Amino acid sequence: MTADRRIEEITDRIRERSRDTREPYVARITAKGSEGPKRSTLTCGNLAHGFAACGPTDKDRLMGDVSANLGIITAYNDMLSAHQPFERFPELIRDAAREVGATAQVASGVPAMCDGVTQGQAGMELSLFSRDVIAMAAAIGLSHDMFDAAVYLGVCDKIVPGLAIAALTFGHLPAIFVPAGPMTSGLPNDEKARIRQLYAEGKVGRDELLKAESASYHGPGTCTFYGTANSNQMLMEIMGLHTPGSSFVNPNTPLRDALTKEATKRALAITALGNEYTPAGLVVDERAVVNGVVGLHATGGSTNHTLHLVAIARAAGIKLTWADISDLSDITPLIARVYPNGLADVNHFHAAGGMGFMIRELLSRGLLHEDVKTAWGTGLGAYGIEAKLAEDGHSVVRAPAPAESGNAKVLTTVDKPFSANGGLRMLKGNLGKSVIKISAVKPEHRTVEAPVRIFNDQNEVKAAFESGELNRDVVCVVRFQGPKSNGMPELHKLTPMLGILQDRGHKVALVTDGRMSGASGKVPAAIHVTPEAKAEGPISKLREGDVIRLDAEAGTLEVQVDAAEFAAREPVKVDLSAYEHGVGRELFAPFRALVGTADEGAGVFAA
């Protein structure tokens, strides 16, 4: 099955651009993989430390280099609903490994913070940086060289990208990502949004808001809206790092447990000890990266992945750019509507046919590369399925994805898309580069030209809104929110306020060097503006009363000021000391100093 010419052209240019970094990367992991199991080279003292706490059978197996040992990297904690189900997974994995004569050990735990808890709080300033901490923490666990493959237990926003960076840094090891699944559906997302907006207007109190939020986020599993966490699961499956059909099965169900055991056995089957050696660094190549971007656009996924996919690709020696992402959006139809791009949640998406239907549909029009290597085997066509529990109640069987969508309002075909493109694109102009997600923005709101109101902190926006100062056509500029300033927090709590202004009939937009996440909603938001204000980018030269024109259709972001006069302006500098202490922020000063630009993934690692 041949990919569409336009897909091939973009893939080829990524491949050519990446040649000087991808080829050395592949050479390194190939050389590392050819060395064979590292346990055989450890000293007796090294090895004894590595299995001292194991039972007799596991100890006997670990003494040699014939049976495989699986490293478990887990993001378990029982505060975060999406990761609480992982508490049971290590024992399931160890049991499944023993069934095939192998062993499994928890190599390390990694931190997993919840953006839902830290949203609008100081802790959110550690969120983006936690991705790179997670990668480093996983690397520490794998550095013991005790493992022939690894499984990665993670779900949410920065956790999966961090684990992916680690998996590719140890790209000679086979890797399978094992999700925990979404929580069951609670209060509908549109009703939750309605209550939030009423609260922002002062029409309901905190008690009613908390009741609505608790009814939305009510049990174990991922939040059910289609933000970064669920975009992560889609990406890992479409890039071939999940077992087929495993992304959106609810936690603590027999099928979820069966998928976890199956993933364990598959990871053990693809080590260098067998005949199906499949290193993670060869699974994630230029074609897999393009498949991930196409999947993101086809589902209206999170804008955070304009950072994370770039960083993940770089870990595999691949140079992905915002221009690539934007160009792929132009040719990828939107075929899923999941909140905030629709009323459905991910459980409705899964029930309508889910990943299997979507992948098969995109493959049928050449919008994905089918000829890829995956953790399941060769060819993405194997992912056009639906996973079910076998009659024995303990194993997985697969059937072809349904021929028709179970709900055409949630999941449709390429021939009848919800939109001709993915709605995530790059903006360029005299303010630099930024990205915007317009799949949830109505066409009449996609072009805004209005005077700016400048803020250097998101709390200033709330104060201005409550005092009525924003009750007009306005472009809210929230600057000094980039990675160098304060770690680039999400500004998601601005959405209800800006939405109210838009509902009142005003032309409203947001321009920021911060983030807005996968739930940016109905207001046009030019986010990730780079160069950022802290780096004296053009956004730092804006003044009150300047007029900005944001044109999402044309892909432009311009301040309407004489070019010579604008160039002569001095960049504004502000006191950022309030961002430097408290909730551990002082520990991240080196990250703020070293972090790269948003369009290069906003990471602290060298290319």
Buried (B, 14 or more C-beta within 10 A) or exposed (E): EEBBEBBBEBBEBBBEBBEEBBEEBBEBBBEBBEEEBBBEEBEEEBBEEBBEEBEEEBBEBBBEBEBBBBBBBBBBBEEBBBBBBBBBBBEBBBEBBBEEEBBBBBBBBBBBBBBBEBBBEBBBBBBBBBBBBBBBBBBEBBEBBBBBBBBBBBBBBBBBBBBBBBBBBBBBBBBBBBBBBBBBBBBBBEBBBBBBBBBBEEEBEEEEBEEBBEBBBBEBBBBBBBBBBBBBBBBBBBBBBBBBBBBBBBBBBEBBBBBBBBBBBBBBBBBBBEEEBBBBBBBBBBBBBBBBBBBBBBBBBBBBBBBBBBBBBBBBBBBBBBBBBBBBBEBBBBBBBBBBBBBBBBBBBBBBBBBBBBBBBBBBBBBBBBEBBBBBEBBBBBBBBBBBBEEEEEBBEBEEBBEEBBBEEBBBBBEEBBBEBBBBBBBBBBBBBBBBBBBBBEEEBBBBBBBBBBBBBBEBBBEBBEEEEBEBBBBBBBBBBBBBBBBBBBBBBBBBBBBBBBEEEBBBBBBBBBBBBBBBBBBBBBBBBBBBBBBBBBBBBBEEEBEBBBBBEBBBBBBEBEEEEBEEEEBBEBEBEEBEEEBEBEEBEEBBEBBBBBBBBBBBBEE
